[in-house]
Amino acid sequence: MHPFYEDKQEGFRCFQSDNLTFPAHLHSAAELVLVQKGSLTVTVQEQMKTLSVNEIALIFPDMVHSYETACTSTCCLCTFSPGRSKDYYHIFRTQQPFSPFFLCGTQNEDIPFAFSRMLSCAKDSPAVSEAWLHLILAYLFEEAALVPRDSRDDTEISYRLISYVSSHFQEPLTLDGIARELHFNKYYISRVFTRKLHCGFSAYINRLRLDYAAHELRSTDHTVTEIWQEAGFESQKTFNRAFLSCYGVTPTHYRKTQSFGT
């Protein structure tokens, strides 16, 4: 798969991902995913659905979401700033869909076609690719049942944990330190990671750091040493071992073979 760093300032990016699996996270971008092959389980806030071919998920900004591929999947995934979709900017900021899942791609062949065109134009003609995004959004908002933005998750421990870790994962983090900052018992936090985020604390932090490192390897000329230090790893040995386990290749080999551009 090609994991991705959730850059909160990212304007527009469209790419294909194989066997997408990523733990619970959130960011200020909106996110759009269409399953092209296989199936993908998507969880948004408390709603979960296993999407099949041509089914779609639309995730509004700052909503906790995760992906899991049980067997195999190929997806077209697009992240974009709400400001890039001026017609829908106010909706993205003040409302949310009653359900983030859409079946219209299975019923209207124009929608999967629009996704394929958005993907094919993303690298060489980003303006054209964004135009296809606007068409897709027009189709989806025709079907979407919108409700006022629900702010209750702002007070939930899972939301606060993800928000805090997303902002501080490059720093040394411990359960004790997070417990002090958020005023929760560290054992309770550990149980939330295991039961609600379906990932151990250390594994979750490492996954965010690895994803950041992969983004830097693809899109910058920073040295590997600079990258693992910026990502928050304690040593290059630890970084190399974790990177190889996650991506199946060394950081140097990954940099040579991956070139998404952002």
Backbone as numpy.savetxt, mean C-alpha at the origin, in Angstrom:
# Nx Ny Nz CAx CAy CAz Cx Cy Cz
7.00 -10.74 -6.18 6.17 -9.55 -6.18 7.04 -8.32 -6.18
6.46 -7.18 -6.44 7.16 -5.91 -6.41 6.53 -5.05 -5.32
6.99 -5.18 -4.07 6.43 -4.35 -3.02 6.69 -2.88 -3.30
6.03 -2.03 -2.56 6.13 -0.61 -2.85 6.19 0.19 -1.57
6.96 1.27 -1.62 7.05 2.16 -0.47 5.89 3.14 -0.53
5.16 3.25 0.58 3.99 4.12 0.60 4.39 5.57 0.85
4.88 6.24 -0.19 5.32 7.62 -0.08 4.10 8.52 0.03
3.94 9.22 1.16 2.75 10.02 1.39 2.67 11.23 0.47
3.78 11.59 -0.16 3.77 12.74 -1.05 3.68 12.32 -2.53
3.58 11.03 -2.77 3.60 10.53 -4.14 2.38 11.02 -4.92
2.61 11.56 -6.12 1.52 12.12 -6.90 0.73 11.09 -7.66
1.43 10.24 -8.44 0.75 9.25 -9.25 1.72 8.13 -9.59
1.27 6.91 -9.40 2.09 5.77 -9.77 1.20 4.59 -10.10
1.50 3.91 -11.21 0.73 2.74 -11.62 1.71 1.64 -12.00
1.48 0.45 -11.49 2.39 -0.65 -11.77 1.66 -1.98 -11.60
2.31 -3.04 -12.05 1.75 -4.38 -11.91 2.47 -5.10 -10.77
1.73 -5.83 -9.98 2.30 -6.55 -8.85 1.86 -8.00 -8.88
2.83 -8.90 -8.71 2.55 -10.32 -8.65 2.58 -10.80 -7.21
1.58 -11.59 -6.84 1.51 -12.21 -5.51 1.63 -11.16 -4.40
0.84 -10.13 -4.52 0.88 -9.01 -3.59 0.46 -9.44 -2.18
1.35 -9.21 -1.24 1.05 -9.42 0.18 1.72 -8.29 0.94
0.93 -7.55 1.73 1.50 -6.44 2.49 0.66 -6.24 3.74
1.31 -6.06 4.91 0.56 -5.94 6.16 -0.21 -4.64 6.25
-1.02 -4.52 7.27 -1.87 -3.35 7.46 -1.04 -2.07 7.46
-1.48 -1.08 6.69 -0.77 0.18 6.57 -1.75 1.26 6.15
-1.30 2.51 6.17 -2.13 3.60 5.72 -1.23 4.70 5.19
-1.81 5.59 4.38 -1.07 6.70 3.78 -2.05 7.72 3.26
-1.55 8.87 2.90 -2.44 9.96 2.48 -2.83 9.87 1.02
-2.27 8.92 0.28 -2.67 8.71 -1.10 -3.92 7.84 -1.16
-4.66 7.95 -2.25 -5.72 6.99 -2.55 -5.09 5.81 -3.29
-5.77 4.67 -3.25 -5.19 3.48 -3.87 -6.28 2.70 -4.60
-5.91 2.18 -5.75 -6.85 1.49 -6.63 -6.20 0.20 -7.10
-6.91 -0.92 -6.98 -6.33 -2.20 -7.39 -7.37 -3.01 -8.15
-6.93 -3.58 -9.27 -7.75 -4.50 -10.08 -7.03 -5.84 -10.17
-7.73 -6.92 -9.87 -7.15 -8.25 -10.00 -7.20 -8.68 -11.46
-6.05 -9.02 -12.02 -5.96 -9.45 -13.42 -5.88 -10.97 -13.55
-5.24 -11.61 -12.58 -5.16 -13.07 -12.56 -5.21 -13.54 -11.11
-5.74 -14.74 -10.89 -5.77 -15.30 -9.56 -6.76 -14.61 -8.65
-6.42 -14.50 -7.38 -7.30 -13.85 -6.40 -6.46 -13.16 -5.34
-7.04 -12.13 -4.74 -6.35 -11.31 -3.76 -7.31 -10.95 -2.64
-6.92 -11.20 -1.40 -7.74 -10.81 -0.27 -7.33 -9.42 0.19
-8.31 -8.52 0.20 -8.07 -7.13 0.57 -8.89 -6.81 1.81
-8.24 -6.20 2.79 -8.94 -5.75 4.00 -8.82 -4.23 4.08
-9.96 -3.56 4.20 -9.99 -2.10 4.33 -10.79 -1.79 5.60
-10.11 -1.15 6.57 -10.72 -0.95 7.88 -11.20 -2.31 8.39
-12.48 -2.49 8.61 -12.99 -3.76 9.13 -13.64 -4.61 8.04
-13.59 -4.17 6.78 -14.20 -4.92 5.69 -13.15 -5.75 4.96
-13.49 -6.99 4.66 -12.55 -7.88 3.98 -13.26 -8.61 2.86
-12.58 -8.76 1.70 -13.15 -9.49 0.58 -12.02 -10.11 -0.24
-12.23 -11.32 -0.71 -11.30 -11.95 -1.64 -11.75 -11.61 -3.05
-10.94 -10.81 -3.72 -11.27 -10.34 -5.06 -10.82 -11.35 -6.12
-11.66 -11.55 -7.11 -11.34 -12.39 -8.25 -11.04 -11.51 -9.46
-10.82 -12.15 -10.60 -10.41 -11.42 -11.82 -11.42 -10.32 -12.16
-10.90 -9.13 -12.42 -11.64 -7.92 -12.81 -12.46 -7.31 -11.68
-12.30 -7.79 -10.47 -12.91 -7.13 -9.33 -11.93 -6.08 -8.79
-12.47 -5.06 -8.14 -11.70 -3.85 -7.85 -11.86 -3.44 -6.39
-10.80 -2.87 -5.83 -10.87 -2.22 -4.53 -10.40 -0.78 -4.70
-11.12 0.15 -4.09 -10.74 1.56 -4.08 -10.59 1.97 -2.62
-9.36 2.31 -2.23 -9.06 2.66 -0.84 -8.88 4.17 -0.74
-9.69 4.80 0.09 -9.59 6.24 0.30 -8.38 6.56 1.17
-7.90 7.82 1.16 -6.73 8.19 1.96 -6.90 7.92 3.44
-5.80 7.54 4.09 -5.73 7.36 5.54 -6.68 6.29 6.05
-6.93 5.28 5.22 -7.70 4.13 5.67 -6.75 2.94 5.81
-6.86 2.26 6.94 -6.01 1.10 7.19 -6.40 -0.02 6.22
-5.40 -0.56 5.50 -5.69 -1.62 4.54 -4.51 -2.57 4.43
-4.81 -3.78 3.99 -3.77 -4.80 3.83 -4.12 -5.70 2.66
-3.10 -6.42 2.17 -3.26 -7.34 1.05 -2.69 -8.71 1.41
-3.34 -9.76 0.92 -2.80 -11.10 1.12 -3.14 -11.98 -0.09
-2.11 -12.60 -0.66 -2.30 -13.56 -1.73 -2.11 -14.96 -1.17
-3.14 -15.78 -1.23 -3.06 -17.13 -0.68 -2.32 -18.07 -1.63
-2.63 -17.97 -2.92 -1.98 -18.82 -3.92 -1.18 -17.96 -4.89
-1.85 -17.42 -5.90 -1.19 -16.54 -6.85 -2.11 -15.38 -7.21
-1.52 -14.27 -7.58 -2.30 -13.14 -8.05 -1.43 -12.24 -8.91
-2.05 -11.60 -9.88 -1.44 -10.52 -10.63 -2.43 -9.36 -10.61
-1.94 -8.19 -10.21 -2.82 -7.05 -10.03 -2.26 -5.82 -10.71
-3.15 -4.94 -11.15 -2.77 -3.60 -11.55 -3.07 -2.71 -10.36
-2.05 -2.01 -9.88 -2.20 -1.20 -8.67 -1.79 0.24 -8.97
-2.62 1.17 -8.52 -2.37 2.59 -8.76 -2.50 3.35 -7.45
-1.50 4.17 -7.12 -1.60 5.07 -5.98 -1.53 6.50 -6.50
-2.36 7.37 -5.92 -2.40 8.73 -6.44 -2.85 9.70 -5.36
-2.34 10.90 -5.43 -2.76 11.95 -4.51 -4.18 12.39 -4.87
-5.05 12.60 -3.89 -6.40 13.08 -4.20 -6.39 14.37 -5.00
-5.33 15.16 -4.85 -5.22 16.41 -5.59 -5.07 16.21 -7.09
-4.68 14.99 -7.49 -4.55 14.71 -8.92 -5.90 14.41 -9.56
-6.92 14.19 -8.75 -8.26 13.92 -9.27 -9.18 15.04 -8.80
-9.02 16.21 -9.42 -9.70 17.42 -8.93 -11.21 17.27 -8.84
-11.79 16.51 -9.76 -13.24 16.35 -9.74 -13.72 15.62 -8.49
-12.83 14.84 -7.88 -13.23 14.02 -6.74 -12.48 14.37 -5.46
-11.72 15.44 -5.48 -10.89 15.79 -4.32 -11.74 15.95 -3.06
-12.83 16.67 -3.16 -13.67 16.92 -1.99 -14.26 15.61 -1.46
-14.63 14.71 -2.37 -15.18 13.42 -1.95 -14.13 12.63 -1.18
-12.90 12.58 -1.70 -11.85 11.82 -1.04 -11.57 12.35 0.37
-11.78 13.63 0.58 -11.46 14.24 1.87 -12.61 14.19 2.87
-13.84 14.12 2.41 -14.97 14.24 3.33 -15.88 13.02 3.38
-15.74 12.09 2.42 -16.62 10.94 2.37 -15.81 9.66 2.23
-16.54 8.55 2.18 -15.92 7.25 1.94 -16.98 6.32 1.36
-16.57 5.29 0.63 -17.57 4.36 0.08 -18.14 3.47 1.18
-19.42 3.19 1.10 -20.02 2.25 2.03 -19.30 0.92 1.97
-18.94 0.51 0.74 -18.09 -0.66 0.51 -16.97 -0.26 -0.43
-15.71 -0.62 -0.13 -14.60 -0.27 -1.02 -14.42 -1.23 -2.18
-15.31 -2.21 -2.31 -15.15 -3.25 -3.33 -16.18 -3.08 -4.44
-15.74 -3.31 -5.69 -16.57 -3.06 -6.86 -16.52 -4.26 -7.82
-17.69 -4.63 -8.32 -17.80 -5.73 -9.28 -17.99 -5.25 -10.70
-18.05 -3.92 -10.90 -18.40 -3.40 -12.23 -17.39 -3.78 -13.29
-16.16 -4.09 -12.89 -15.16 -4.52 -13.87 -15.46 -5.86 -14.49
-16.29 -6.66 -13.79 -16.67 -7.97 -14.34 -17.84 -7.85 -15.30
-18.50 -6.68 -15.27 -19.71 -6.49 -16.08 -19.51 -5.51 -17.22
-18.50 -4.68 -17.11 -18.23 -3.66 -18.13 -16.80 -3.84 -18.62
-16.62 -4.36 -19.82 -15.28 -4.66 -20.32 -14.44 -3.41 -20.55
-15.08 -2.25 -20.60 -14.31 -1.00 -20.76 -13.42 -0.74 -19.55
-13.83 -1.20 -18.38 -13.06 -0.91 -17.17 -11.74 -1.69 -17.12
-11.73 -3.02 -17.32 -10.43 -3.71 -17.38 -9.55 -3.17 -18.51
-10.17 -2.79 -19.63 -9.40 -2.21 -20.73 -8.74 -0.90 -20.29
-9.49 -0.08 -19.56 -8.94 1.19 -19.08 -7.78 0.95 -18.12
-7.88 -0.06 -17.27 -6.78 -0.40 -16.38 -5.54 -0.81 -17.18
-5.74 -1.63 -18.21 -4.59 -2.08 -19.01 -3.93 -0.92 -19.73
-4.72 0.05 -20.20 -4.17 1.22 -20.86 -3.46 2.13 -19.86
-4.05 2.28 -18.67 -3.41 3.08 -17.63 -2.03 2.49 -17.29
-1.97 1.17 -17.19 -0.72 0.50 -16.86 0.30 0.62 -17.98
-0.12 0.42 -19.23 0.82 0.43 -20.36 1.39 1.82 -20.62
0.64 2.86 -20.26 1.10 4.23 -20.50 1.86 4.82 -19.31
1.88 4.12 -18.19 2.39 4.71 -16.95 3.84 5.16 -17.05
4.67 4.38 -17.72 6.10 4.69 -17.75 6.43 5.77 -18.76
5.93 5.67 -19.98 6.33 6.58 -21.06 5.40 7.77 -21.23
4.15 7.62 -20.83 3.17 8.71 -21.01 2.33 8.87 -19.75
2.93 9.34 -18.64 2.19 9.42 -17.37 0.94 10.30 -17.44
0.96 11.36 -18.25 -0.22 12.21 -18.37 -1.38 11.44 -18.99
-1.07 10.63 -19.99 -2.10 9.80 -20.62 -2.59 8.74 -19.63
-1.66 8.18 -18.87 -2.02 7.18 -17.87 -2.98 7.77 -16.84
-2.72 8.97 -16.40 -3.61 9.63 -15.44 -4.98 9.89 -16.05
-5.03 10.17 -17.34 -6.32 10.38 -17.99 -7.17 9.11 -17.91
-6.54 7.95 -18.08 -7.26 6.68 -17.94 -7.74 6.49 -16.51
-6.94 6.94 -15.54 -7.37 6.87 -14.14 -8.66 7.65 -13.93
-8.74 8.85 -14.49 -9.94 9.67 -14.32 -11.17 8.98 -14.91
-10.97 8.29 -16.02 -12.09 7.55 -16.62 -12.54 6.42 -15.69
-11.58 5.70 -15.13 -11.91 4.61 -14.21 -12.67 5.15 -12.99
-12.20 6.24 -12.44 -12.88 6.83 -11.28 -14.31 7.24 -11.63
-14.51 7.75 -12.83 -15.86 8.13 -13.25 -16.79 6.92 -13.24
-16.29 5.79 -13.74 -17.10 4.56 -13.71 -17.39 4.13 -12.27
-16.37 4.16 -11.42 -16.55 3.67 -10.05 -17.48 4.56 -9.24
-17.36 5.87 -9.40 -18.20 6.76 -8.60 -19.65 6.75 -9.07
-19.91 6.27 -10.29 -21.29 6.06 -10.71 -21.95 4.97 -9.88
-21.15 3.99 -9.46 -21.67 2.85 -8.72 -21.56 3.04 -7.21
-20.61 3.86 -6.75 -20.29 3.94 -5.33 -21.44 4.54 -4.51
-21.72 3.90 -3.39 -22.62 4.48 -2.38 -21.72 5.15 -1.35
-21.80 6.46 -1.26 -20.90 7.22 -0.40 -21.57 7.59 0.92
-20.78 7.58 1.99 -21.26 7.96 3.30 -20.27 8.96 3.90
-20.67 9.73 4.89 -19.73 10.69 5.50 -18.50 9.98 6.06
-17.40 10.66 6.01 -16.15 10.11 6.51 -16.28 9.71 7.98
-15.88 8.50 8.30 -15.99 7.98 9.66 -14.66 8.22 10.37
-14.68 8.99 11.43 -13.45 9.32 12.14 -13.25 8.47 13.39
-14.08 7.48 13.60 -13.97 6.70 14.83 -12.64 5.96 14.92
-12.08 5.56 13.77 -10.83 4.80 13.81 -9.67 5.62 14.32
-9.82 6.98 14.35 -8.74 7.82 14.85 -8.41 7.47 16.30
-9.37 6.93 17.05 -9.14 6.63 18.45 -8.84 5.16 18.68
-8.86 4.35 17.67 -8.62 2.93 17.84 -7.13 2.66 17.91
-6.77 1.67 18.73 -5.36 1.37 18.94 -4.68 0.94 17.65
-5.37 0.18 16.79 -4.73 -0.27 15.55 -4.38 0.92 14.66
-5.31 1.87 14.54 -5.06 3.05 13.72 -3.90 3.85 14.28
-3.92 4.07 15.60 -2.87 4.86 16.22 -1.52 4.18 16.12
-1.50 2.86 16.26 -0.25 2.12 16.13 0.34 2.27 14.73
-0.49 2.02 13.72 -0.02 2.08 12.34 0.43 3.48 11.99
-0.33 4.46 12.42 0.02 5.84 12.14 1.36 6.20 12.78
1.55 5.79 14.02 2.81 6.10 14.72 3.99 5.39 14.07
3.84 4.09 13.83 4.95 3.32 13.25 5.27 3.80 11.84
4.26 4.18 11.08 4.49 4.69 9.72 5.36 5.93 9.73
5.26 6.72 10.79 6.02 7.96 10.88 7.39 7.77 11.52
7.58 6.64 12.22 8.81 6.49 13.02 9.58 5.21 12.72
9.22 4.45 11.68 9.87 3.16 11.48 11.36 3.25 11.19
11.84 4.42 10.75 13.27 4.58 10.47 14.08 4.82 11.74
13.39 5.00 12.85 14.04 5.23 14.13 14.09 3.91 14.92
14.96 3.83 15.92 14.92 2.64 16.79 13.56 2.55 17.48
12.89 1.43 17.34 11.56 1.26 17.92 11.51 0.02 18.80
10.88 0.16 19.94 10.66 -0.97 20.84 9.22 -0.91 21.32
8.72 -2.06 21.78 7.37 -2.08 22.34 7.27 -1.17 23.56
8.31 -1.17 24.37 8.31 -0.31 25.55 8.20 1.17 25.16
8.98 1.56 24.13 8.97 2.96 23.71 7.63 3.38 23.14
7.04 2.53 22.30 5.74 2.84 21.71 4.66 2.88 22.80
4.75 1.95 23.75 3.78 1.93 24.85 3.82 3.24 25.63
5.03 3.77 25.86 5.13 5.04 26.58 4.55 6.18 25.77
4.83 6.20 24.46 4.36 7.29 23.61 2.84 7.28 23.47
2.25 6.10 23.35 0.81 6.00 23.09 -0.01 5.70 24.35
0.69 5.49 25.47 0.02 5.25 26.75 -0.83 3.98 26.72
-0.23 2.92 26.20 -0.86 1.61 26.21 0.11 0.61 26.84
-0.44 -0.46 27.36 0.37 -1.55 27.87 1.08 -2.26 26.72
2.38 -2.54 26.88 3.16 -3.11 25.77 2.66 -4.51 25.39
2.14 -5.25 26.36 1.64 -6.60 26.05 0.35 -6.51 25.24
-0.44 -5.50 25.53 -1.65 -5.27 24.74 -1.29 -4.90 23.32
-0.29 -4.04 23.15 0.17 -3.66 21.81 0.65 -4.88 21.04
1.40 -5.74 21.71 1.89 -6.96 21.06 0.74 -7.83 20.58
-0.31 -7.94 21.41 -1.47 -8.74 21.01 -2.21 -8.12 19.83
-2.26 -6.78 19.78 -2.92 -6.11 18.65 -2.18 -6.43 17.36
-0.86 -6.37 17.38 -0.09 -6.71 16.18 -0.38 -8.14 15.74
-0.42 -9.05 16.69 -0.59 -10.47 16.34 -2.01 -10.78 15.88
-3.00 -10.28 16.61 -4.39 -10.67 16.34 -5.09 -9.80 15.31
-4.80 -8.49 15.34 -5.54 -7.58 14.47 -4.76 -7.24 13.20
-3.43 -7.08 13.33 -2.61 -6.75 12.17 -1.99 -8.00 11.56
-2.18 -9.15 12.21 -1.75 -10.44 11.69 -0.26 -10.46 11.36
0.53 -9.85 12.22 1.96 -9.78 11.99 2.63 -9.46 13.32
3.74 -10.14 13.62 4.47 -9.82 14.83 5.07 -8.42 14.77
5.34 -7.84 15.93 5.85 -6.47 15.99 7.14 -6.32 15.19
8.12 -7.16 15.45 9.41 -7.04 14.76 9.27 -7.28 13.25
8.45 -8.26 12.88 8.25 -8.54 11.46 7.58 -7.37 10.75
6.66 -6.72 11.45 5.96 -5.57 10.86 6.93 -4.42 10.61
7.75 -4.09 11.60 8.73 -3.02 11.45 9.71 -3.33 10.33
10.20 -4.57 10.30 11.14 -4.96 9.26 10.54 -4.84 7.87
9.23 -5.17 7.77 8.58 -5.13 6.45 8.52 -3.69 5.92
8.21 -2.75 6.81 8.18 -1.35 6.39 9.58 -0.87 6.02
10.58 -1.26 6.77 11.94 -0.85 6.48 12.44 -1.44 5.17
12.11 -2.70 4.92 12.51 -3.34 3.67 11.83 -2.68 2.48
10.56 -2.34 2.64 9.85 -1.72 1.54 10.43 -0.35 1.22
10.78 0.39 2.27 11.44 1.69 2.07 12.78 1.49 1.36
13.56 0.51 1.80 14.86 0.25 1.19 14.72 -0.12 -0.28
13.72 -0.96 -0.60 13.50 -1.35 -2.00 13.16 -0.14 -2.86
12.33 0.75 -2.31 11.98 1.97 -3.03 13.23 2.80 -3.31
14.11 2.94 -2.31 15.33 3.72 -2.48 16.28 3.07 -3.47
16.36 1.76 -3.47 17.22 1.05 -4.42 16.74 1.26 -5.85
15.43 1.29 -6.03 14.87 1.45 -7.37 15.01 2.88 -7.88
14.88 3.84 -7.01 14.63 5.20 -7.48 15.71 6.22 -7.12
16.76 5.81 -6.40 17.84 6.74 -6.06 19.19 6.12 -6.37
20.23 6.95 -6.31 21.59 6.44 -6.47 22.32 6.40 -5.13
21.58 6.41 -4.03 22.19 6.28 -2.71 22.89 4.94 -2.60
23.98 4.89 -1.86 24.68 3.63 -1.68 23.85 2.69 -0.82
24.16 1.39 -0.91 23.45 0.41 -0.11 23.63 0.70 1.38
24.82 1.14 1.75 25.07 1.47 3.15 24.19 2.62 3.61
24.11 3.66 2.79 23.24 4.79 3.14 21.79 4.35 3.28
21.36 3.45 2.41 19.97 3.02 2.40 19.62 2.20 3.64
20.45 1.22 3.99 20.08 0.43 5.16 20.14 1.24 6.45
21.04 2.22 6.49 21.08 3.08 7.65 19.86 3.99 7.71
19.46 4.57 6.57 18.27 5.42 6.52 17.01 4.64 6.86
16.98 3.37 6.44 15.78 2.54 6.66 15.60 2.16 8.12
16.69 2.22 8.91 16.56 1.92 10.33 17.15 0.60 10.77
17.87 -0.11 9.86 18.48 -1.38 10.24 19.73 -1.14 11.09
20.02 -2.12 11.97 21.16 -1.96 12.87 22.49 -2.26 12.20
22.49 -3.12 11.18 23.73 -3.49 10.52 23.45 -3.93 9.09
24.49 -3.92 8.26 24.31 -4.36 6.88 24.05 -5.86 6.82
24.65 -6.61 7.74 24.43 -8.06 7.77 22.96 -8.37 8.02
22.37 -7.67 8.99 20.95 -7.86 9.29 20.09 -7.46 8.10
20.42 -6.34 7.48 19.68 -5.86 6.32 19.76 -6.84 5.16
20.97 -7.30 4.83 21.15 -8.21 3.70 20.38 -9.51 3.91
20.42 -10.04 5.13 19.72 -11.29 5.42 18.21 -11.11 5.30
17.69 -10.01 5.85 16.25 -9.76 5.77 15.80 -9.50 4.34
16.61 -8.75 3.59 16.26 -8.42 2.20 16.22 -9.68 1.34
17.22 -10.53 1.50 17.27 -11.76 0.73 16.09 -12.67 1.06
15.72 -12.73 2.33 14.59 -13.56 2.74 13.29 -13.05 2.15
13.13 -11.73 2.07 11.87 -11.13 1.58 11.78 -11.14 0.06
12.86 -10.77 -0.62 12.81 -10.56 -2.07 13.47 -11.68 -2.88
14.22 -12.54 -2.22 14.84 -13.65 -2.92 16.13 -13.30 -3.64
16.58 -12.05 -3.55 17.82 -11.61 -4.18 18.53 -10.64 -3.23
19.79 -10.37 -3.48 20.52 -9.40 -2.67 20.10 -7.99 -3.05
20.33 -7.00 -2.19 20.00 -5.61 -2.53 20.69 -5.15 -3.81
21.94 -5.53 -4.00 22.68 -5.12 -5.21 22.05 -5.70 -6.47
21.68 -6.97 -6.41 21.05 -7.61 -7.58 19.68 -7.00 -7.83
18.94 -6.70 -6.76 17.62 -6.08 -6.90 17.73 -4.74 -7.63
18.71 -3.94 -7.23 18.90 -2.63 -7.87 19.19 -2.77 -9.36
19.91 -3.80 -9.75 20.28 -3.98 -11.16 19.09 -4.43 -12.01
18.16 -5.13 -11.38 17.06 -5.72 -12.17 15.74 -4.97 -12.08
15.59 -4.09 -11.07 14.33 -3.38 -10.88 14.50 -1.93 -11.26
13.58 -1.43 -12.02 13.62 -0.01 -12.41 12.21 0.46 -12.69
11.54 0.93 -11.63 10.16 1.42 -11.78 10.13 2.90 -12.08
11.01 3.63 -11.39 10.95 5.08 -11.52 9.77 5.63 -10.77
9.98 6.69 -9.97 8.87 7.31 -9.25 9.03 8.80 -9.30
